[in-house]
Structure formats: C-alpha cells, structure tokens
Amino acid sequence: MAWRQLFLICCLSAVVLLSTENRQKLQADALRKEHYEEQRNEFENFVEEQNDEQEERSREAIEQWRQWHSDGLYPPYLYNRHHI
C-alpha cells in the first residue's frame, strides 16, 4: 500500500513538473513570436519609408527633367512633334 501511494505521488509530481515546463515553453514561444513580429513590422515600415523616399526622389527628378526639356507646348513635346 505504501509503495502504491509513493508511486502515485511520484507520478503526480512528474505530471505537475511537466505541465509547468510546458507552460514555460509555451510562454517563451509566445514571447519569441511577439518579438519576431515586432521586428518584422519595424523592417516593413523601414522598407516602406525607403520606397516612399525613392519614389519621391524619382518623381522630383522626372519633374525637373520635364521642366528642363519642356518646349512650352501641351501635351509634352514628345507627343507634339511635327515631322516635315
């Protein structure tokens, strides 16, 4: 009888320890997932800002080119050439 009780106590202790360890692992996984999600969001925001800046620089360069090469005609001169 004492052996049976000792065996049951050992089994219950093992189950409690395993469930505690599993909860800790799940919590660590959740924290890791949250960290990687934050890192990904920060990188996506950085890339979006870089793309926006590049588009703005490109738009400004195109606008400067159009102003420099404009012949005063509308639509722009590339579509308004008259070949003789």
PyMOL Python script that loads the backbone (N, CA, C, O; Angstrom):
from pymol import cmd

cmd.read_pdbstr("""\
ATOM      1  N   MET A   1       0.812  -1.191   0.000  1.00  0.00           N
ATOM      2  CA  MET A   1       0.000   0.000   0.000  1.00  0.00           C
ATOM      3  C   MET A   1       0.860   1.261   0.000  1.00  0.00           C
ATOM      4  O   MET A   1       0.557   2.213  -0.719  1.00  0.00           O
ATOM      5  N   ALA A   2       1.918   1.279   0.789  1.00  0.00           N
ATOM      6  CA  ALA A   2       2.799   2.436   0.845  1.00  0.00           C
ATOM      7  C   ALA A   2       3.514   2.636  -0.480  1.00  0.00           C
ATOM      8  O   ALA A   2       3.739   3.769  -0.906  1.00  0.00           O
ATOM      9  N   TRP A   3       3.873   1.536  -1.134  1.00  0.00           N
ATOM     10  CA  TRP A   3       4.546   1.648  -2.424  1.00  0.00           C
ATOM     11  C   TRP A   3       3.613   2.255  -3.465  1.00  0.00           C
ATOM     12  O   TRP A   3       4.030   3.060  -4.298  1.00  0.00           O
ATOM     13  N   ARG A   4       2.358   1.861  -3.405  1.00  0.00           N
ATOM     14  CA  ARG A   4       1.383   2.373  -4.361  1.00  0.00           C
ATOM     15  C   ARG A   4       1.196   3.883  -4.163  1.00  0.00           C
ATOM     16  O   ARG A   4       1.165   4.634  -5.138  1.00  0.00           O
ATOM     17  N   GLN A   5       1.072   4.321  -2.928  1.00  0.00           N
ATOM     18  CA  GLN A   5       0.921   5.745  -2.645  1.00  0.00           C
ATOM     19  C   GLN A   5       2.165   6.525  -3.061  1.00  0.00           C
ATOM     20  O   GLN A   5       2.064   7.614  -3.626  1.00  0.00           O
ATOM     21  N   LEU A   6       3.329   5.964  -2.780  1.00  0.00           N
ATOM     22  CA  LEU A   6       4.580   6.610  -3.181  1.00  0.00           C
ATOM     23  C   LEU A   6       4.676   6.717  -4.697  1.00  0.00           C
ATOM     24  O   LEU A   6       5.109   7.736  -5.235  1.00  0.00           O
ATOM     25  N   PHE A   7       4.262   5.641  -5.381  1.00  0.00           N
ATOM     26  CA  PHE A   7       4.288   5.636  -6.843  1.00  0.00           C
ATOM     27  C   PHE A   7       3.329   6.693  -7.396  1.00  0.00           C
ATOM     28  O   PHE A   7       3.688   7.419  -8.324  1.00  0.00           O
ATOM     29  N   LEU A   8       2.122   6.792  -6.845  1.00  0.00           N
ATOM     30  CA  LEU A   8       1.144   7.792  -7.296  1.00  0.00           C
ATOM     31  C   LEU A   8       1.645   9.212  -7.038  1.00  0.00           C
ATOM     32  O   LEU A   8       1.472  10.094  -7.880  1.00  0.00           O
ATOM     33  N   ILE A   9       2.255   9.431  -5.896  1.00  0.00           N
ATOM     34  CA  ILE A   9       2.805  10.759  -5.583  1.00  0.00           C
ATOM     35  C   ILE A   9       3.910  11.122  -6.570  1.00  0.00           C
ATOM     36  O   ILE A   9       3.983  12.261  -7.030  1.00  0.00           O
ATOM     37  N   CYS A  10       4.760  10.167  -6.892  1.00  0.00           N
ATOM     38  CA  CYS A  10       5.834  10.420  -7.868  1.00  0.00           C
ATOM     39  C   CYS A  10       5.255  10.739  -9.239  1.00  0.00           C
ATOM     40  O   CYS A  10       5.720  11.650  -9.924  1.00  0.00           O
ATOM     41  N   CYS A  11       4.239   9.984  -9.632  1.00  0.00           N
ATOM     42  CA  CYS A  11       3.612  10.229 -10.940  1.00  0.00           C
ATOM     43  C   CYS A  11       2.967  11.610 -10.984  1.00  0.00           C
ATOM     44  O   CYS A  11       3.130  12.342 -11.960  1.00  0.00           O
ATOM     45  N   LEU A  12       2.245  11.962  -9.947  1.00  0.00           N
ATOM     46  CA  LEU A  12       1.605  13.277  -9.911  1.00  0.00           C
ATOM     47  C   LEU A  12       2.645  14.402  -9.917  1.00  0.00           C
ATOM     48  O   LEU A  12       2.456  15.424 -10.577  1.00  0.00           O
ATOM     49  N   SER A  13       3.729  14.210  -9.188  1.00  0.00           N
ATOM     50  CA  SER A  13       4.801  15.212  -9.186  1.00  0.00           C
ATOM     51  C   SER A  13       5.390  15.377 -10.585  1.00  0.00           C
ATOM     52  O   SER A  13       5.663  16.493 -11.027  1.00  0.00           O
ATOM     53  N   ALA A  14       5.580  14.263 -11.270  1.00  0.00           N
ATOM     54  CA  ALA A  14       6.132  14.318 -12.627  1.00  0.00           C
ATOM     55  C   ALA A  14       5.178  15.050 -13.558  1.00  0.00           C
ATOM     56  O   ALA A  14       5.610  15.853 -14.385  1.00  0.00           O
ATOM     57  N   VAL A  15       3.880  14.776 -13.428  1.00  0.00           N
ATOM     58  CA  VAL A  15       2.888  15.447 -14.280  1.00  0.00           C
ATOM     59  C   VAL A  15       2.885  16.949 -14.005  1.00  0.00           C
ATOM     60  O   VAL A  15       2.834  17.747 -14.942  1.00  0.00           O
ATOM     61  N   VAL A  16       2.939  17.336 -12.758  1.00  0.00           N
ATOM     62  CA  VAL A  16       2.948  18.761 -12.410  1.00  0.00           C
ATOM     63  C   VAL A  16       4.198  19.437 -12.962  1.00  0.00           C
ATOM     64  O   VAL A  16       4.121  20.533 -13.518  1.00  0.00           O
ATOM     65  N   LEU A  17       5.354  18.781 -12.809  1.00  0.00           N
ATOM     66  CA  LEU A  17       6.585  19.364 -13.333  1.00  0.00           C
ATOM     67  C   LEU A  17       6.540  19.499 -14.847  1.00  0.00           C
ATOM     68  O   LEU A  17       6.967  20.515 -15.395  1.00  0.00           O
ATOM     69  N   LEU A  18       6.020  18.470 -15.532  1.00  0.00           N
ATOM     70  CA  LEU A  18       5.939  18.527 -16.993  1.00  0.00           C
ATOM     71  C   LEU A  18       4.965  19.607 -17.446  1.00  0.00           C
ATOM     72  O   LEU A  18       5.245  20.318 -18.411  1.00  0.00           O
ATOM     73  N   SER A  19       3.836  19.745 -16.774  1.00  0.00           N
ATOM     74  CA  SER A  19       2.877  20.774 -17.182  1.00  0.00           C
ATOM     75  C   SER A  19       3.450  22.166 -16.939  1.00  0.00           C
ATOM     76  O   SER A  19       3.223  23.080 -17.732  1.00  0.00           O
ATOM     77  N   THR A  20       4.193  22.332 -15.841  1.00  0.00           N
ATOM     78  CA  THR A  20       4.836  23.618 -15.575  1.00  0.00           C
ATOM     79  C   THR A  20       5.875  23.921 -16.644  1.00  0.00           C
ATOM     80  O   THR A  20       5.968  25.048 -17.129  1.00  0.00           O
ATOM     81  N   GLU A  21       6.652  22.912 -17.006  1.00  0.00           N
ATOM     82  CA  GLU A  21       7.676  23.099 -18.042  1.00  0.00           C
ATOM     83  C   GLU A  21       7.031  23.422 -19.376  1.00  0.00           C
ATOM     84  O   GLU A  21       7.525  24.278 -20.110  1.00  0.00           O
ATOM     85  N   ASN A  22       5.930  22.747 -19.703  1.00  0.00           N
ATOM     86  CA  ASN A  22       5.235  23.021 -20.962  1.00  0.00           C
ATOM     87  C   ASN A  22       4.670  24.431 -20.982  1.00  0.00           C
ATOM     88  O   ASN A  22       4.725  25.102 -22.013  1.00  0.00           O
ATOM     89  N   ARG A  23       4.125  24.895 -19.853  1.00  0.00           N
ATOM     90  CA  ARG A  23       3.618  26.265 -19.800  1.00  0.00           C
ATOM     91  C   ARG A  23       4.738  27.273 -20.009  1.00  0.00           C
ATOM     92  O   ARG A  23       4.554  28.283 -20.687  1.00  0.00           O
ATOM     93  N   GLN A  24       5.894  26.995 -19.427  1.00  0.00           N
ATOM     94  CA  GLN A  24       7.036  27.894 -19.603  1.00  0.00           C
ATOM     95  C   GLN A  24       7.484  27.917 -21.060  1.00  0.00           C
ATOM     96  O   GLN A  24       7.811  28.974 -21.600  1.00  0.00           O
ATOM     97  N   LYS A  25       7.498  26.754 -21.687  1.00  0.00           N
ATOM     98  CA  LYS A  25       7.883  26.698 -23.103  1.00  0.00           C
ATOM     99  C   LYS A  25       6.886  27.451 -23.979  1.00  0.00           C
ATOM    100  O   LYS A  25       7.271  28.177 -24.896  1.00  0.00           O
ATOM    101  N   LEU A  26       5.598  27.266 -23.682  1.00  0.00           N
ATOM    102  CA  LEU A  26       4.581  27.980 -24.455  1.00  0.00           C
ATOM    103  C   LEU A  26       4.692  29.489 -24.270  1.00  0.00           C
ATOM    104  O   LEU A  26       4.529  30.252 -25.223  1.00  0.00           O
ATOM    105  N   GLN A  27       4.968  29.911 -23.051  1.00  0.00           N
ATOM    106  CA  GLN A  27       5.133  31.335 -22.791  1.00  0.00           C
ATOM    107  C   GLN A  27       6.362  31.880 -23.524  1.00  0.00           C
ATOM    108  O   GLN A  27       6.316  32.966 -24.102  1.00  0.00           O
ATOM    109  N   ALA A  28       7.459  31.120 -23.494  1.00  0.00           N
ATOM    110  CA  ALA A  28       8.674  31.550 -24.199  1.00  0.00           C
ATOM    111  C   ALA A  28       8.420  31.622 -25.703  1.00  0.00           C
ATOM    112  O   ALA A  28       8.885  32.546 -26.370  1.00  0.00           O
ATOM    113  N   ASP A  29       7.680  30.642 -26.236  1.00  0.00           N
ATOM    114  CA  ASP A  29       7.353  30.667 -27.659  1.00  0.00           C
ATOM    115  C   ASP A  29       6.501  31.881 -28.013  1.00  0.00           C
ATOM    116  O   ASP A  29       6.706  32.511 -29.050  1.00  0.00           O
ATOM    117  N   ALA A  30       5.547  32.202 -27.146  1.00  0.00           N
ATOM    118  CA  ALA A  30       4.695  33.361 -27.400  1.00  0.00           C
ATOM    119  C   ALA A  30       5.516  34.650 -27.381  1.00  0.00           C
ATOM    120  O   ALA A  30       5.323  35.522 -28.228  1.00  0.00           O
ATOM    121  N   LEU A  31       6.428  34.771 -26.419  1.00  0.00           N
ATOM    122  CA  LEU A  31       7.285  35.958 -26.362  1.00  0.00           C
ATOM    123  C   LEU A  31       8.191  36.055 -27.583  1.00  0.00           C
ATOM    124  O   LEU A  31       8.392  37.140 -28.129  1.00  0.00           O
ATOM    125  N   ARG A  32       8.738  34.917 -28.010  1.00  0.00           N
ATOM    126  CA  ARG A  32       9.602  34.893 -29.191  1.00  0.00           C
ATOM    127  C   ARG A  32       8.807  35.296 -30.440  1.00  0.00           C
ATOM    128  O   ARG A  32       9.285  36.066 -31.273  1.00  0.00           O
ATOM    129  N   LYS A  33       7.589  34.760 -30.552  1.00  0.00           N
ATOM    130  CA  LYS A  33       6.740  35.098 -31.698  1.00  0.00           C
ATOM    131  C   LYS A  33       6.437  36.592 -31.721  1.00  0.00           C
ATOM    132  O   LYS A  33       6.496  37.226 -32.775  1.00  0.00           O
ATOM    133  N   GLU A  34       6.113  37.150 -30.563  1.00  0.00           N
ATOM    134  CA  GLU A  34       5.830  38.584 -30.472  1.00  0.00           C
ATOM    135  C   GLU A  34       7.048  39.420 -30.853  1.00  0.00           C
ATOM    136  O   GLU A  34       6.928  40.429 -31.548  1.00  0.00           O
ATOM    137  N   HIS A  35       8.224  38.987 -30.387  1.00  0.00           N
ATOM    138  CA  HIS A  35       9.456  39.713 -30.706  1.00  0.00           C
ATOM    139  C   HIS A  35       9.711  39.703 -32.212  1.00  0.00           C
ATOM    140  O   HIS A  35      10.009  40.744 -32.799  1.00  0.00           O
ATOM    141  N   TYR A  36       9.594  38.529 -32.838  1.00  0.00           N
ATOM    142  CA  TYR A  36       9.844  38.450 -34.269  1.00  0.00           C
ATOM    143  C   TYR A  36       8.797  39.219 -35.062  1.00  0.00           C
ATOM    144  O   TYR A  36       9.109  39.783 -36.111  1.00  0.00           O
ATOM    145  N   GLU A  37       7.564  39.249 -34.576  1.00  0.00           N
ATOM    146  CA  GLU A  37       6.528  40.015 -35.254  1.00  0.00           C
ATOM    147  C   GLU A  37       6.835  41.513 -35.181  1.00  0.00           C
ATOM    148  O   GLU A  37       6.655  42.233 -36.163  1.00  0.00           O
ATOM    149  N   GLU A  38       7.298  41.980 -34.021  1.00  0.00           N
ATOM    150  CA  GLU A  38       7.688  43.392 -33.892  1.00  0.00           C
ATOM    151  C   GLU A  38       8.853  43.720 -34.814  1.00  0.00           C
ATOM    152  O   GLU A  38       8.856  44.762 -35.469  1.00  0.00           O
ATOM    153  N   GLN A  39       9.850  42.826 -34.865  1.00  0.00           N
ATOM    154  CA  GLN A  39      10.994  43.052 -35.742  1.00  0.00           C
ATOM    155  C   GLN A  39      10.548  43.119 -37.208  1.00  0.00           C
ATOM    156  O   GLN A  39      11.008  43.978 -37.960  1.00  0.00           O
ATOM    157  N   ARG A  40       9.654  42.213 -37.607  1.00  0.00           N
ATOM    158  CA  ARG A  40       9.169  42.202 -38.982  1.00  0.00           C
ATOM    159  C   ARG A  40       8.407  43.478 -39.296  1.00  0.00           C
ATOM    160  O   ARG A  40       8.580  44.056 -40.369  1.00  0.00           O
ATOM    161  N   ASN A  41       7.559  43.927 -38.366  1.00  0.00           N
ATOM    162  CA  ASN A  41       6.799  45.158 -38.586  1.00  0.00           C
ATOM    163  C   ASN A  41       7.723  46.366 -38.707  1.00  0.00           C
ATOM    164  O   ASN A  41       7.508  47.234 -39.553  1.00  0.00           O
ATOM    165  N   GLU A  42       8.744  46.421 -37.865  1.00  0.00           N
ATOM    166  CA  GLU A  42       9.703  47.526 -37.955  1.00  0.00           C
ATOM    167  C   GLU A  42      10.421  47.514 -39.296  1.00  0.00           C
ATOM    168  O   GLU A  42      10.610  48.565 -39.909  1.00  0.00           O
ATOM    169  N   PHE A  43      10.824  46.323 -39.757  1.00  0.00           N
ATOM    170  CA  PHE A  43      11.518  46.237 -41.032  1.00  0.00           C
ATOM    171  C   PHE A  43      10.584  46.609 -42.182  1.00  0.00           C
ATOM    172  O   PHE A  43      10.992  47.303 -43.113  1.00  0.00           O
ATOM    173  N   GLU A  44       9.325  46.147 -42.119  1.00  0.00           N
ATOM    174  CA  GLU A  44       8.377  46.505 -43.174  1.00  0.00           C
ATOM    175  C   GLU A  44       8.159  48.006 -43.224  1.00  0.00           C
ATOM    176  O   GLU A  44       8.074  48.586 -44.307  1.00  0.00           O
ATOM    177  N   ASN A  45       8.066  48.643 -42.055  1.00  0.00           N
ATOM    178  CA  ASN A  45       7.907  50.100 -42.023  1.00  0.00           C
ATOM    179  C   ASN A  45       9.138  50.795 -42.598  1.00  0.00           C
ATOM    180  O   ASN A  45       9.015  51.773 -43.335  1.00  0.00           O
ATOM    181  N   PHE A  46      10.322  50.291 -42.262  1.00  0.00           N
ATOM    182  CA  PHE A  46      11.562  50.858 -42.784  1.00  0.00           C
ATOM    183  C   PHE A  46      11.604  50.751 -44.306  1.00  0.00           C
ATOM    184  O   PHE A  46      11.935  51.717 -44.995  1.00  0.00           O
ATOM    185  N   VAL A  47      11.266  49.572 -44.825  1.00  0.00           N
ATOM    186  CA  VAL A  47      11.283  49.363 -46.279  1.00  0.00           C
ATOM    187  C   VAL A  47      10.258  50.259 -46.958  1.00  0.00           C
ATOM    188  O   VAL A  47      10.527  50.820 -48.020  1.00  0.00           O
ATOM    189  N   GLU A  48       9.093  50.394 -46.352  1.00  0.00           N
ATOM    190  CA  GLU A  48       8.067  51.258 -46.933  1.00  0.00           C
ATOM    191  C   GLU A  48       8.535  52.710 -46.976  1.00  0.00           C
ATOM    192  O   GLU A  48       8.316  53.404 -47.969  1.00  0.00           O
ATOM    193  N   GLU A  49       9.172  53.166 -45.916  1.00  0.00           N
ATOM    194  CA  GLU A  49       9.697  54.534 -45.900  1.00  0.00           C
ATOM    195  C   GLU A  49      10.778  54.716 -46.961  1.00  0.00           C
ATOM    196  O   GLU A  49      10.813  55.738 -47.647  1.00  0.00           O
ATOM    197  N   GLN A  50      11.658  53.729 -47.094  1.00  0.00           N
ATOM    198  CA  GLN A  50      12.707  53.818 -48.105  1.00  0.00           C
ATOM    199  C   GLN A  50      12.098  53.880 -49.504  1.00  0.00           C
ATOM    200  O   GLN A  50      12.540  54.670 -50.338  1.00  0.00           O
ATOM    201  N   ASN A  51      11.086  53.049 -49.765  1.00  0.00           N
ATOM    202  CA  ASN A  51      10.435  53.063 -51.074  1.00  0.00           C
ATOM    203  C   ASN A  51       9.746  54.393 -51.332  1.00  0.00           C
ATOM    204  O   ASN A  51       9.804  54.924 -52.442  1.00  0.00           O
ATOM    205  N   ASP A  52       9.093  54.933 -50.306  1.00  0.00           N
ATOM    206  CA  ASP A  52       8.434  56.230 -50.467  1.00  0.00           C
ATOM    207  C   ASP A  52       9.450  57.327 -50.782  1.00  0.00           C
ATOM    208  O   ASP A  52       9.212  58.171 -51.647  1.00  0.00           O
ATOM    209  N   GLU A  53      10.578  57.311 -50.077  1.00  0.00           N
ATOM    210  CA  GLU A  53      11.619  58.313 -50.343  1.00  0.00           C
ATOM    211  C   GLU A  53      12.177  58.162 -51.750  1.00  0.00           C
ATOM    212  O   GLU A  53      12.409  59.157 -52.436  1.00  0.00           O
ATOM    213  N   GLN A  54      12.395  56.922 -52.186  1.00  0.00           N
ATOM    214  CA  GLN A  54      12.920  56.693 -53.529  1.00  0.00           C
ATOM    215  C   GLN A  54      11.914  57.156 -54.581  1.00  0.00           C
ATOM    216  O   GLN A  54      12.300  57.763 -55.580  1.00  0.00           O
ATOM    217  N   GLU A  55      10.634  56.875 -54.366  1.00  0.00           N
ATOM    218  CA  GLU A  55       9.609  57.329 -55.307  1.00  0.00           C
ATOM    219  C   GLU A  55       9.562  58.847 -55.362  1.00  0.00           C
ATOM    220  O   GLU A  55       9.405  59.427 -56.436  1.00  0.00           O
ATOM    221  N   GLU A  56       9.697  59.491 -54.213  1.00  0.00           N
ATOM    222  CA  GLU A  56       9.683  60.959 -54.177  1.00  0.00           C
ATOM    223  C   GLU A  56      10.884  61.532 -54.926  1.00  0.00           C
ATOM    224  O   GLU A  56      10.741  62.481 -55.697  1.00  0.00           O
ATOM    225  N   ARG A  57      12.064  60.959 -54.700  1.00  0.00           N
ATOM    226  CA  ARG A  57      13.254  61.434 -55.431  1.00  0.00           C
ATOM    227  C   ARG A  57      13.094  61.208 -56.934  1.00  0.00           C
ATOM    228  O   ARG A  57      13.464  62.062 -57.739  1.00  0.00           O
ATOM    229  N   SER A  58      12.548  60.068 -57.300  1.00  0.00           N
ATOM    230  CA  SER A  58      12.351  59.775 -58.712  1.00  0.00           C
ATOM    231  C   SER A  58      11.342  60.744 -59.321  1.00  0.00           C
ATOM    232  O   SER A  58      11.551  61.253 -60.422  1.00  0.00           O
ATOM    233  N   ARG A  59      10.243  61.000 -58.602  1.00  0.00           N
ATOM    234  CA  ARG A  59       9.233  61.931 -59.101  1.00  0.00           C
ATOM    235  C   ARG A  59       9.819  63.329 -59.272  1.00  0.00           C
ATOM    236  O   ARG A  59       9.547  64.005 -60.264  1.00  0.00           O
ATOM    237  N   GLU A  60      10.625  63.761 -58.301  1.00  0.00           N
ATOM    238  CA  GLU A  60      11.249  65.082 -58.401  1.00  0.00           C
ATOM    239  C   GLU A  60      12.210  65.149 -59.577  1.00  0.00           C
ATOM    240  O   GLU A  60      12.255  66.152 -60.290  1.00  0.00           O
ATOM    241  N   ALA A  61      12.979  64.086 -59.782  1.00  0.00           N
ATOM    242  CA  ALA A  61      13.921  64.067 -60.906  1.00  0.00           C
ATOM    243  C   ALA A  61      13.181  64.106 -62.230  1.00  0.00           C
ATOM    244  O   ALA A  61      13.602  64.800 -63.155  1.00  0.00           O
ATOM    245  N   ILE A  62      12.093  63.375 -62.330  1.00  0.00           N
ATOM    246  CA  ILE A  62      11.308  63.373 -63.570  1.00  0.00           C
ATOM    247  C   ILE A  62      10.708  64.752 -63.807  1.00  0.00           C
ATOM    248  O   ILE A  62      10.708  65.255 -64.931  1.00  0.00           O
ATOM    249  N   GLU A  63      10.202  65.352 -62.750  1.00  0.00           N
ATOM    250  CA  GLU A  63       9.617  66.693 -62.887  1.00  0.00           C
ATOM    251  C   GLU A  63      10.676  67.705 -63.314  1.00  0.00           C
ATOM    252  O   GLU A  63      10.405  68.558 -64.158  1.00  0.00           O
ATOM    253  N   GLN A  64      11.862  67.623 -62.749  1.00  0.00           N
ATOM    254  CA  GLN A  64      12.938  68.523 -63.161  1.00  0.00           C
ATOM    255  C   GLN A  64      13.312  68.291 -64.617  1.00  0.00           C
ATOM    256  O   GLN A  64      13.553  69.245 -65.357  1.00  0.00           O
ATOM    257  N   TRP A  65      13.360  67.046 -65.026  1.00  0.00           N
ATOM    258  CA  TRP A  65      13.695  66.729 -66.418  1.00  0.00           C
ATOM    259  C   TRP A  65      12.638  67.301 -67.341  1.00  0.00           C
ATOM    260  O   TRP A  65      12.962  67.872 -68.383  1.00  0.00           O
ATOM    261  N   ARG A  66      11.367  67.153 -66.966  1.00  0.00           N
ATOM    262  CA  ARG A  66      10.279  67.680 -67.799  1.00  0.00           C
ATOM    263  C   ARG A  66      10.349  69.201 -67.902  1.00  0.00           C
ATOM    264  O   ARG A  66      10.134  69.767 -68.974  1.00  0.00           O
ATOM    265  N   GLN A  67      10.651  69.860 -66.783  1.00  0.00           N
ATOM    266  CA  GLN A  67      10.745  71.322 -66.829  1.00  0.00           C
ATOM    267  C   GLN A  67      11.927  71.762 -67.690  1.00  0.00           C
ATOM    268  O   GLN A  67      11.815  72.735 -68.435  1.00  0.00           O
ATOM    269  N   TRP A  68      13.038  71.072 -67.602  1.00  0.00           N
ATOM    270  CA  TRP A  68      14.221  71.431 -68.362  1.00  0.00           C
ATOM    271  C   TRP A  68      14.001  71.238 -69.856  1.00  0.00           C
ATOM    272  O   TRP A  68      14.440  72.054 -70.666  1.00  0.00           O
ATOM    273  N   HIS A  69      13.312  70.144 -70.218  1.00  0.00           N
ATOM    274  CA  HIS A  69      13.145  69.801 -71.629  1.00  0.00           C
ATOM    275  C   HIS A  69      11.817  70.268 -72.215  1.00  0.00           C
ATOM    276  O   HIS A  69      11.500  69.941 -73.359  1.00  0.00           O
ATOM    277  N   SER A  70      11.042  71.022 -71.453  1.00  0.00           N
ATOM    278  CA  SER A  70       9.737  71.445 -71.951  1.00  0.00           C
ATOM    279  C   SER A  70       9.902  72.450 -73.079  1.00  0.00           C
ATOM    280  O   SER A  70      10.758  73.333 -73.015  1.00  0.00           O
ATOM    281  N   ASP A  71       9.071  72.312 -74.122  1.00  0.00           N
ATOM    282  CA  ASP A  71       9.105  73.282 -75.210  1.00  0.00           C
ATOM    283  C   ASP A  71       7.919  74.232 -75.133  1.00  0.00           C
ATOM    284  O   ASP A  71       7.668  75.004 -76.059  1.00  0.00           O
ATOM    285  N   GLY A  72       7.188  74.170 -74.016  1.00  0.00           N
ATOM    286  CA  GLY A  72       6.074  75.082 -73.824  1.00  0.00           C
ATOM    287  C   GLY A  72       4.793  74.617 -74.479  1.00  0.00           C
ATOM    288  O   GLY A  72       3.761  75.275 -74.347  1.00  0.00           O
ATOM    289  N   LEU A  73       4.833  73.517 -75.173  1.00  0.00           N
ATOM    290  CA  LEU A  73       3.635  73.021 -75.841  1.00  0.00           C
ATOM    291  C   LEU A  73       2.924  72.017 -74.932  1.00  0.00           C
ATOM    292  O   LEU A  73       3.546  71.390 -74.074  1.00  0.00           O
ATOM    293  N   TYR A  74       1.650  71.879 -75.128  1.00  0.00           N
ATOM    294  CA  TYR A  74       0.901  70.900 -74.367  1.00  0.00           C
ATOM    295  C   TYR A  74       0.111  70.054 -75.326  1.00  0.00           C
ATOM    296  O   TYR A  74      -0.538  70.626 -76.201  1.00  0.00           O
ATOM    297  N   PRO A  75       0.107  68.804 -75.244  1.00  0.00           N
ATOM    298  CA  PRO A  75       0.812  67.949 -74.296  1.00  0.00           C
ATOM    299  C   PRO A  75       2.317  68.013 -74.491  1.00  0.00           C
ATOM    300  O   PRO A  75       2.796  68.626 -75.445  1.00  0.00           O
ATOM    301  N   PRO A  76       3.067  67.383 -73.594  1.00  0.00           N
ATOM    302  CA  PRO A  76       4.522  67.486 -73.649  1.00  0.00           C
ATOM    303  C   PRO A  76       5.081  67.217 -75.047  1.00  0.00           C
ATOM    304  O   PRO A  76       4.470  66.530 -75.866  1.00  0.00           O
ATOM    305  N   TYR A  77       6.249  67.778 -75.283  1.00  0.00           N
ATOM    306  CA  TYR A  77       6.794  67.839 -76.639  1.00  0.00           C
ATOM    307  C   TYR A  77       6.987  66.484 -77.290  1.00  0.00           C
ATOM    308  O   TYR A  77       6.951  66.388 -78.516  1.00  0.00           O
ATOM    309  N   LEU A  78       7.189  65.439 -76.511  1.00  0.00           N
ATOM    310  CA  LEU A  78       7.397  64.134 -77.137  1.00  0.00           C
ATOM    311  C   LEU A  78       6.175  63.717 -77.947  1.00  0.00           C
ATOM    312  O   LEU A  78       6.301  62.990 -78.933  1.00  0.00           O
ATOM    313  N   TYR A  79       4.996  64.172 -77.538  1.00  0.00           N
ATOM    314  CA  TYR A  79       3.777  63.794 -78.250  1.00  0.00           C
ATOM    315  C   TYR A  79       3.337  64.906 -79.189  1.00  0.00           C
ATOM    316  O   TYR A  79       2.325  64.761 -79.875  1.00  0.00           O
ATOM    317  N   ASN A  80       4.062  65.998 -79.237  1.00  0.00           N
ATOM    318  CA  ASN A  80       3.623  67.153 -80.007  1.00  0.00           C
ATOM    319  C   ASN A  80       4.619  67.504 -81.108  1.00  0.00           C
ATOM    320  O   ASN A  80       4.633  68.631 -81.602  1.00  0.00           O
ATOM    321  N   ARG A  81       5.441  66.547 -81.485  1.00  0.00           N
ATOM    322  CA  ARG A  81       6.403  66.816 -82.565  1.00  0.00           C
ATOM    323  C   ARG A  81       5.721  66.762 -83.902  1.00  0.00           C
ATOM    324  O   ARG A  81       4.848  65.929 -84.143  1.00  0.00           O
ATOM    325  N   HIS A  82       6.129  67.659 -84.767  1.00  0.00           N
ATOM    326  CA  HIS A  82       5.588  67.669 -86.125  1.00  0.00           C
ATOM    327  C   HIS A  82       6.718  67.348 -87.074  1.00  0.00           C
ATOM    328  O   HIS A  82       7.698  68.086 -87.175  1.00  0.00           O
ATOM    329  N   HIS A  83       6.572  66.251 -87.758  1.00  0.00           N
ATOM    330  CA  HIS A  83       7.617  65.857 -88.710  1.00  0.00           C
ATOM    331  C   HIS A  83       7.271  66.405 -90.088  1.00  0.00           C
ATOM    332  O   HIS A  83       6.145  66.281 -90.570  1.00  0.00           O
ATOM    333  N   ILE A  84       8.277  67.012 -90.702  1.00  0.00           N
ATOM    334  CA  ILE A  84       8.063  67.624 -92.023  1.00  0.00           C
ATOM    335  C   ILE A  84       8.706  66.760 -93.067  1.00  0.00           C
ATOM    336  O   ILE A  84       8.651  67.082 -94.254  1.00  0.00           O
TER     337      ILE A  84
END
""", "prot")
cmd.dss("prot")
cmd.show_as("cartoon", "prot")
cmd.util.cbc("prot")
cmd.orient("prot")
